[in-house]
Amino acid sequence: RGVRPDAVTYGILLDGLCDNGELKEALEIFGKIEKSKLDFGIGIYNIIIHGMCNGSKVDDAWDLFCSLPLKGVKPDVKTYNVMIGGLCKKGSLSEADLLFRKMAEGGIAPDDCTYN
């Protein structure tokens, strides 16, 4: 019984795990969250995509990013910023540029973080 964690609680947990380099554990928990009926928004995806990019799993982050529309989830400016940053760190500058252009085409305005 007890209190069930909500999206905010899971977000804090996943963020902490990713920040401490425990991506494998974060991904296991994320998988359980995805299978549950918990309603969570883009914030959880942003945390996981960021963790993947920082954990040198940019290709996996890209796959997750590309799957968002199929899940009915719309990326926000933070999602794009994290993914563009991951692609740049990987050295995939042309892909990052294409994603930047797609961001604008999708009606999402870049912010200061996008340009940094």
VMD Tcl script that builds the backbone (N, CA, C; Angstrom):
set m [mol new atoms 348]
animate dup $m
set s [atomselect $m all]
$s set {name element resname resid chain x y z} {
  {N N ARG 1 A 0.833 -1.194 0.000}
  {CA C ARG 1 A 0.000 0.000 0.000}
  {C C ARG 1 A 0.863 1.236 0.000}
  {N N GLY 2 A 0.632 2.132 0.904}
  {CA C GLY 2 A 1.446 3.337 0.961}
  {C C GLY 2 A 1.131 4.303 -0.162}
  {N N VAL 3 A 2.003 5.227 -0.338}
  {CA C VAL 3 A 1.839 6.265 -1.349}
  {C C VAL 3 A 2.531 5.826 -2.635}
  {N N ARG 4 A 1.815 5.949 -3.740}
  {CA C ARG 4 A 2.392 5.603 -5.047}
  {C C ARG 4 A 3.127 6.815 -5.603}
  {N N PRO 5 A 4.309 6.601 -6.154}
  {CA C PRO 5 A 5.034 7.727 -6.751}
  {C C PRO 5 A 4.285 8.290 -7.959}
  {N N ASP 6 A 4.387 9.594 -8.139}
  {CA C ASP 6 A 3.785 10.228 -9.310}
  {C C ASP 6 A 4.892 10.622 -10.290}
  {N N ALA 7 A 4.511 11.315 -11.353}
  {CA C ALA 7 A 5.474 11.687 -12.394}
  {C C ALA 7 A 6.583 12.582 -11.843}
  {N N VAL 8 A 6.245 13.469 -10.918}
  {CA C VAL 8 A 7.255 14.354 -10.336}
  {C C VAL 8 A 8.276 13.540 -9.544}
  {N N THR 9 A 7.788 12.606 -8.739}
  {CA C THR 9 A 8.679 11.752 -7.947}
  {C C THR 9 A 9.595 10.946 -8.853}
  {N N TYR 10 A 9.018 10.340 -9.881}
  {CA C TYR 10 A 9.836 9.567 -10.817}
  {C C TYR 10 A 10.841 10.461 -11.543}
  {N N GLY 11 A 10.427 11.663 -11.880}
  {CA C GLY 11 A 11.336 12.590 -12.548}
  {C C GLY 11 A 12.551 12.905 -11.687}
  {N N ILE 12 A 12.321 13.152 -10.410}
  {CA C ILE 12 A 13.422 13.436 -9.484}
  {C C ILE 12 A 14.339 12.225 -9.369}
  {N N LEU 13 A 13.744 11.045 -9.243}
  {CA C LEU 13 A 14.526 9.810 -9.135}
  {C C LEU 13 A 15.368 9.580 -10.389}
  {N N LEU 14 A 14.740 9.673 -11.549}
  {CA C LEU 14 A 15.450 9.437 -12.810}
  {C C LEU 14 A 16.553 10.469 -13.036}
  {N N ASP 15 A 16.274 11.710 -12.708}
  {CA C ASP 15 A 17.272 12.766 -12.866}
  {C C ASP 15 A 18.482 12.497 -11.974}
  {N N GLY 16 A 18.227 12.095 -10.740}
  {CA C GLY 16 A 19.321 11.781 -9.826}
  {C C GLY 16 A 20.150 10.609 -10.307}
  {N N LEU 17 A 19.480 9.567 -10.780}
  {CA C LEU 17 A 20.206 8.403 -11.293}
  {C C LEU 17 A 21.062 8.780 -12.501}
  {N N CYS 18 A 20.479 9.525 -13.421}
  {CA C CYS 18 A 21.233 9.932 -14.617}
  {C C CYS 18 A 22.414 10.817 -14.244}
  {N N ASP 19 A 22.200 11.748 -13.321}
  {CA C ASP 19 A 23.286 12.640 -12.901}
  {C C ASP 19 A 24.431 11.883 -12.239}
  {N N ASN 20 A 24.109 10.754 -11.612}
  {CA C ASN 20 A 25.132 9.952 -10.937}
  {C C ASN 20 A 25.700 8.854 -11.821}
  {N N GLY 21 A 25.380 8.899 -13.113}
  {CA C GLY 21 A 25.938 7.929 -14.048}
  {C C GLY 21 A 25.310 6.551 -13.974}
  {N N GLU 22 A 24.148 6.453 -13.378}
  {CA C GLU 22 A 23.473 5.166 -13.242}
  {C C GLU 22 A 22.363 5.051 -14.283}
  {N N LEU 23 A 22.762 5.181 -15.537}
  {CA C LEU 23 A 21.812 5.183 -16.647}
  {C C LEU 23 A 21.086 3.852 -16.769}
  {N N LYS 24 A 21.788 2.754 -16.575}
  {CA C LYS 24 A 21.158 1.438 -16.706}
  {C C LYS 24 A 19.975 1.304 -15.751}
  {N N GLU 25 A 20.169 1.691 -14.496}
  {CA C GLU 25 A 19.080 1.623 -13.523}
  {C C GLU 25 A 17.963 2.595 -13.898}
  {N N ALA 26 A 18.329 3.788 -14.354}
  {CA C ALA 26 A 17.326 4.771 -14.771}
  {C C ALA 26 A 16.486 4.224 -15.919}
  {N N LEU 27 A 17.130 3.560 -16.870}
  {CA C LEU 27 A 16.401 2.999 -18.014}
  {C C LEU 27 A 15.484 1.859 -17.599}
  {N N GLU 28 A 15.902 1.069 -16.609}
  {CA C GLU 28 A 15.036 -0.006 -16.109}
  {C C GLU 28 A 13.778 0.577 -15.484}
  {N N ILE 29 A 13.948 1.608 -14.667}
  {CA C ILE 29 A 12.796 2.257 -14.035}
  {C C ILE 29 A 11.928 2.933 -15.093}
  {N N PHE 30 A 12.560 3.589 -16.046}
  {CA C PHE 30 A 11.821 4.241 -17.125}
  {C C PHE 30 A 10.973 3.224 -17.890}
  {N N GLY 31 A 11.530 2.057 -18.167}
  {CA C GLY 31 A 10.783 1.004 -18.853}
  {C C GLY 31 A 9.543 0.597 -18.080}
  {N N LYS 32 A 9.669 0.499 -16.762}
  {CA C LYS 32 A 8.518 0.146 -15.921}
  {C C LYS 32 A 7.474 1.259 -15.939}
  {N N ILE 33 A 7.947 2.503 -15.915}
  {CA C ILE 33 A 7.020 3.642 -15.952}
  {C C ILE 33 A 6.254 3.642 -17.270}
  {N N GLU 34 A 6.967 3.405 -18.372}
  {CA C GLU 34 A 6.311 3.395 -19.685}
  {C C GLU 34 A 5.232 2.320 -19.764}
  {N N LYS 35 A 5.475 1.184 -19.138}
  {CA C LYS 35 A 4.502 0.085 -19.179}
  {C C LYS 35 A 3.331 0.313 -18.238}
  {N N SER 36 A 3.511 1.165 -17.243}
  {CA C SER 36 A 2.445 1.429 -16.278}
  {C C SER 36 A 1.403 2.359 -16.894}
  {N N LYS 37 A 0.381 2.591 -16.170}
  {CA C LYS 37 A -0.685 3.490 -16.621}
  {C C LYS 37 A -0.440 4.929 -16.164}
  {N N LEU 38 A 0.738 5.182 -15.598}
  {CA C LEU 38 A 1.053 6.513 -15.096}
  {C C LEU 38 A 1.060 7.525 -16.239}
  {N N ASP 39 A 0.355 8.615 -16.027}
  {CA C ASP 39 A 0.317 9.688 -17.017}
  {C C ASP 39 A 1.484 10.633 -16.743}
  {N N PHE 40 A 2.451 10.633 -17.645}
  {CA C PHE 40 A 3.584 11.537 -17.488}
  {C C PHE 40 A 3.815 12.238 -18.808}
  {N N GLY 41 A 4.349 13.412 -18.720}
  {CA C GLY 41 A 4.527 14.222 -19.917}
  {C C GLY 41 A 5.931 14.178 -20.463}
  {N N ILE 42 A 6.249 15.183 -21.230}
  {CA C ILE 42 A 7.525 15.251 -21.931}
  {C C ILE 42 A 8.701 15.367 -20.965}
  {N N GLY 43 A 8.475 15.858 -19.763}
  {CA C GLY 43 A 9.562 16.044 -18.801}
  {C C GLY 43 A 10.349 14.779 -18.514}
  {N N ILE 44 A 9.663 13.661 -18.344}
  {CA C ILE 44 A 10.338 12.378 -18.080}
  {C C ILE 44 A 11.175 11.984 -19.295}
  {N N TYR 45 A 10.619 12.154 -20.479}
  {CA C TYR 45 A 11.379 11.840 -21.697}
  {C C TYR 45 A 12.616 12.732 -21.809}
  {N N ASN 46 A 12.475 14.008 -21.464}
  {CA C ASN 46 A 13.620 14.921 -21.518}
  {C C ASN 46 A 14.745 14.444 -20.604}
  {N N ILE 47 A 14.385 13.999 -19.418}
  {CA C ILE 47 A 15.384 13.505 -18.463}
  {C C ILE 47 A 16.109 12.294 -19.028}
  {N N ILE 48 A 15.358 11.353 -19.582}
  {CA C ILE 48 A 15.965 10.125 -20.107}
  {C C ILE 48 A 16.802 10.415 -21.353}
  {N N ILE 49 A 16.302 11.241 -22.246}
  {CA C ILE 49 A 17.071 11.587 -23.448}
  {C C ILE 49 A 18.366 12.291 -23.047}
  {N N HIS 50 A 18.283 13.186 -22.091}
  {CA C HIS 50 A 19.476 13.879 -21.598}
  {C C HIS 50 A 20.457 12.884 -20.979}
  {N N GLY 51 A 19.947 11.966 -20.170}
  {CA C GLY 51 A 20.802 10.948 -19.561}
  {C C GLY 51 A 21.473 10.070 -20.596}
  {N N MET 52 A 20.727 9.696 -21.625}
  {CA C MET 52 A 21.304 8.882 -22.700}
  {C C MET 52 A 22.407 9.642 -23.431}
  {N N CYS 53 A 22.156 10.903 -23.741}
  {CA C CYS 53 A 23.164 11.703 -24.449}
  {C C CYS 53 A 24.424 11.856 -23.599}
  {N N ASN 54 A 24.253 12.102 -22.312}
  {CA C ASN 54 A 25.413 12.237 -21.428}
  {C C ASN 54 A 26.115 10.909 -21.199}
  {N N GLY 55 A 25.381 9.811 -21.363}
  {CA C GLY 55 A 25.950 8.480 -21.183}
  {C C GLY 55 A 26.449 7.867 -22.477}
  {N N SER 56 A 26.711 8.691 -23.460}
  {CA C SER 56 A 27.239 8.250 -24.768}
  {C C SER 56 A 26.308 7.278 -25.488}
  {N N LYS 57 A 25.024 7.428 -25.274}
  {CA C LYS 57 A 24.034 6.613 -25.970}
  {C C LYS 57 A 23.162 7.519 -26.835}
  {N N VAL 58 A 23.830 8.333 -27.637}
  {CA C VAL 58 A 23.134 9.320 -28.458}
  {C C VAL 58 A 22.234 8.633 -29.480}
  {N N ASP 59 A 22.675 7.512 -30.030}
  {CA C ASP 59 A 21.840 6.803 -31.008}
  {C C ASP 59 A 20.557 6.293 -30.359}
  {N N ASP 60 A 20.651 5.796 -29.125}
  {CA C ASP 60 A 19.456 5.350 -28.406}
  {C C ASP 60 A 18.554 6.537 -28.080}
  {N N ALA 61 A 19.177 7.663 -27.713}
  {CA C ALA 61 A 18.407 8.878 -27.439}
  {C C ALA 61 A 17.663 9.320 -28.696}
  {N N TRP 62 A 18.340 9.226 -29.836}
  {CA C TRP 62 A 17.729 9.596 -31.110}
  {C C TRP 62 A 16.532 8.694 -31.410}
  {N N ASP 63 A 16.688 7.401 -31.181}
  {CA C ASP 63 A 15.578 6.469 -31.408}
  {C C ASP 63 A 14.384 6.826 -30.538}
  {N N LEU 64 A 14.639 7.136 -29.271}
  {CA C LEU 64 A 13.557 7.517 -28.364}
  {C C LEU 64 A 12.930 8.829 -28.827}
  {N N PHE 65 A 13.762 9.795 -29.182}
  {CA C PHE 65 A 13.265 11.084 -29.676}
  {C C PHE 65 A 12.335 10.879 -30.872}
  {N N CYS 66 A 12.769 10.056 -31.816}
  {CA C CYS 66 A 11.977 9.818 -33.032}
  {C C CYS 66 A 10.684 9.065 -32.748}
  {N N SER 67 A 10.643 8.320 -31.644}
  {CA C SER 67 A 9.442 7.549 -31.311}
  {C C SER 67 A 8.382 8.385 -30.596}
  {N N LEU 68 A 8.739 9.577 -30.156}
  {CA C LEU 68 A 7.800 10.382 -29.372}
  {C C LEU 68 A 6.476 10.636 -30.086}
  {N N PRO 69 A 6.473 11.062 -31.363}
  {CA C PRO 69 A 5.179 11.281 -32.025}
  {C C PRO 69 A 4.316 10.018 -32.077}
  {N N LEU 70 A 4.943 8.864 -32.211}
  {CA C LEU 70 A 4.190 7.605 -32.229}
  {C C LEU 70 A 3.541 7.322 -30.882}
  {N N LYS 71 A 4.109 7.883 -29.830}
  {CA C LYS 71 A 3.573 7.713 -28.481}
  {C C LYS 71 A 2.570 8.816 -28.138}
  {N N GLY 72 A 2.361 9.727 -29.083}
  {CA C GLY 72 A 1.450 10.840 -28.840}
  {C C GLY 72 A 2.058 11.935 -27.985}
  {N N VAL 73 A 3.388 11.999 -27.966}
  {CA C VAL 73 A 4.095 12.983 -27.149}
  {C C VAL 73 A 4.782 13.983 -28.070}
  {N N LYS 74 A 4.551 15.263 -27.810}
  {CA C LYS 74 A 5.152 16.312 -28.641}
  {C C LYS 74 A 6.407 16.848 -27.961}
  {N N PRO 75 A 7.547 16.763 -28.646}
  {CA C PRO 75 A 8.777 17.325 -28.082}
  {C C PRO 75 A 8.632 18.826 -27.857}
  {N N ASP 76 A 9.254 19.320 -26.793}
  {CA C ASP 76 A 9.260 20.756 -26.540}
  {C C ASP 76 A 10.658 21.310 -26.804}
  {N N VAL 77 A 10.859 22.579 -26.530}
  {CA C VAL 77 A 12.148 23.205 -26.826}
  {C C VAL 77 A 13.279 22.517 -26.065}
  {N N LYS 78 A 13.007 22.076 -24.833}
  {CA C LYS 78 A 14.045 21.397 -24.056}
  {C C LYS 78 A 14.421 20.066 -24.703}
  {N N THR 79 A 13.439 19.336 -25.207}
  {CA C THR 79 A 13.713 18.059 -25.869}
  {C C THR 79 A 14.633 18.281 -27.059}
  {N N TYR 80 A 14.306 19.274 -27.864}
  {CA C TYR 80 A 15.144 19.592 -29.020}
  {C C TYR 80 A 16.540 20.035 -28.578}
  {N N ASN 81 A 16.613 20.884 -27.558}
  {CA C ASN 81 A 17.916 21.360 -27.092}
  {C C ASN 81 A 18.803 20.211 -26.638}
  {N N VAL 82 A 18.224 19.297 -25.872}
  {CA C VAL 82 A 18.992 18.155 -25.368}
  {C C VAL 82 A 19.469 17.278 -26.525}
  {N N MET 83 A 18.587 17.023 -27.475}
  {CA C MET 83 A 18.942 16.148 -28.592}
  {C C MET 83 A 19.957 16.819 -29.510}
  {N N ILE 84 A 19.783 18.104 -29.775}
  {CA C ILE 84 A 20.753 18.833 -30.597}
  {C C ILE 84 A 22.119 18.832 -29.906}
  {N N GLY 85 A 22.124 19.069 -28.598}
  {CA C GLY 85 A 23.374 19.046 -27.842}
  {C C GLY 85 A 24.051 17.687 -27.894}
  {N N GLY 86 A 23.261 16.623 -27.771}
  {CA C GLY 86 A 23.815 15.273 -27.846}
  {C C GLY 86 A 24.426 14.981 -29.203}
  {N N LEU 87 A 23.740 15.400 -30.250}
  {CA C LEU 87 A 24.270 15.196 -31.602}
  {C C LEU 87 A 25.563 15.982 -31.810}
  {N N CYS 88 A 25.614 17.201 -31.277}
  {CA C CYS 88 A 26.836 18.004 -31.405}
  {C C CYS 88 A 27.997 17.352 -30.662}
  {N N LYS 89 A 27.744 16.862 -29.442}
  {CA C LYS 89 A 28.801 16.195 -28.673}
  {C C LYS 89 A 29.327 14.967 -29.404}
  {N N LYS 90 A 28.442 14.294 -30.118}
  {CA C LYS 90 A 28.833 13.099 -30.862}
  {C C LYS 90 A 29.607 13.466 -32.126}
  {N N GLY 91 A 29.517 14.724 -32.526}
  {CA C GLY 91 A 30.176 15.154 -33.752}
  {C C GLY 91 A 29.275 15.086 -34.967}
  {N N SER 92 A 27.992 14.845 -34.736}
  {CA C SER 92 A 27.016 14.753 -35.829}
  {C C SER 92 A 26.414 16.132 -36.086}
  {N N LEU 93 A 27.243 17.036 -36.566}
  {CA C LEU 93 A 26.823 18.426 -36.713}
  {C C LEU 93 A 25.777 18.622 -37.796}
  {N N SER 94 A 25.865 17.880 -38.894}
  {CA C SER 94 A 24.860 18.042 -39.947}
  {C C SER 94 A 23.496 17.551 -39.461}
  {N N GLU 95 A 23.477 16.465 -38.684}
  {CA C GLU 95 A 22.214 15.978 -38.124}
  {C C GLU 95 A 21.646 16.984 -37.125}
  {N N ALA 96 A 22.527 17.591 -36.323}
  {CA C ALA 96 A 22.084 18.607 -35.368}
  {C C ALA 96 A 21.476 19.799 -36.101}
  {N N ASP 97 A 22.102 20.201 -37.202}
  {CA C ASP 97 A 21.584 21.311 -37.997}
  {C C ASP 97 A 20.223 20.969 -38.597}
  {N N LEU 98 A 20.090 19.754 -39.105}
  {CA C LEU 98 A 18.796 19.325 -39.653}
  {C C LEU 98 A 17.715 19.326 -38.577}
  {N N LEU 99 A 18.072 18.871 -37.379}
  {CA C LEU 99 A 17.100 18.848 -36.287}
  {C C LEU 99 A 16.719 20.270 -35.885}
  {N N PHE 100 A 17.687 21.176 -35.886}
  {CA C PHE 100 A 17.405 22.581 -35.593}
  {C C PHE 100 A 16.396 23.136 -36.593}
  {N N ARG 101 A 16.586 22.816 -37.862}
  {CA C ARG 101 A 15.658 23.289 -38.903}
  {C C ARG 101 A 14.274 22.658 -38.730}
  {N N LYS 102 A 14.248 21.376 -38.377}
  {CA C LYS 102 A 12.976 20.680 -38.153}
  {C C LYS 102 A 12.237 21.298 -36.967}
  {N N MET 103 A 12.989 21.708 -35.976}
  {CA C MET 103 A 12.416 22.359 -34.800}
  {C C MET 103 A 11.646 23.606 -35.221}
  {N N ALA 104 A 12.284 24.441 -36.032}
  {CA C ALA 104 A 11.646 25.671 -36.500}
  {C C ALA 104 A 10.437 25.362 -37.375}
  {N N GLU 105 A 10.576 24.357 -38.242}
  {CA C GLU 105 A 9.456 23.969 -39.109}
  {C C GLU 105 A 8.272 23.468 -38.295}
  {N N GLY 106 A 8.561 22.876 -37.138}
  {CA C GLY 106 A 7.507 22.365 -36.265}
  {C C GLY 106 A 6.880 23.428 -35.389}
  {N N GLY 107 A 7.321 24.668 -35.562}
  {CA C GLY 107 A 6.720 25.764 -34.809}
  {C C GLY 107 A 7.270 25.930 -33.404}
  {N N ILE 108 A 8.413 25.319 -33.123}
  {CA C ILE 108 A 9.017 25.459 -31.800}
  {C C ILE 108 A 10.156 26.464 -31.906}
  {N N ALA 109 A 9.996 27.567 -31.201}
  {CA C ALA 109 A 10.985 28.645 -31.268}
  {C C ALA 109 A 12.216 28.288 -30.445}
  {N N PRO 110 A 13.389 28.476 -31.018}
  {CA C PRO 110 A 14.619 28.257 -30.256}
  {C C PRO 110 A 14.710 29.251 -29.097}
  {N N ASP 111 A 15.401 28.853 -28.038}
  {CA C ASP 111 A 15.639 29.765 -26.925}
  {C C ASP 111 A 17.146 29.974 -26.766}
  {N N ASP 112 A 17.542 30.657 -25.710}
  {CA C ASP 112 A 18.966 30.937 -25.500}
  {C C ASP 112 A 19.791 29.658 -25.428}
  {N N CYS 113 A 19.243 28.619 -24.809}
  {CA C CYS 113 A 19.974 27.345 -24.690}
  {C C CYS 113 A 20.213 26.711 -26.057}
  {N N THR 114 A 19.289 26.895 -26.964}
  {CA C THR 114 A 19.435 26.312 -28.297}
  {C C THR 114 A 20.684 26.851 -28.979}
  {N N TYR 115 A 20.927 28.132 -28.813}
  {CA C TYR 115 A 22.060 28.766 -29.484}
  {C C TYR 115 A 23.378 28.579 -28.744}
  {N N ASN 116 A 23.308 28.157 -27.499}
  {CA C ASN 116 A 24.534 27.922 -26.734}
  {C C ASN 116 A 24.946 26.492 -26.888}
}
mol reanalyze $m
mol bondsrecalc $m
mol representation Tube
mol addrep $m
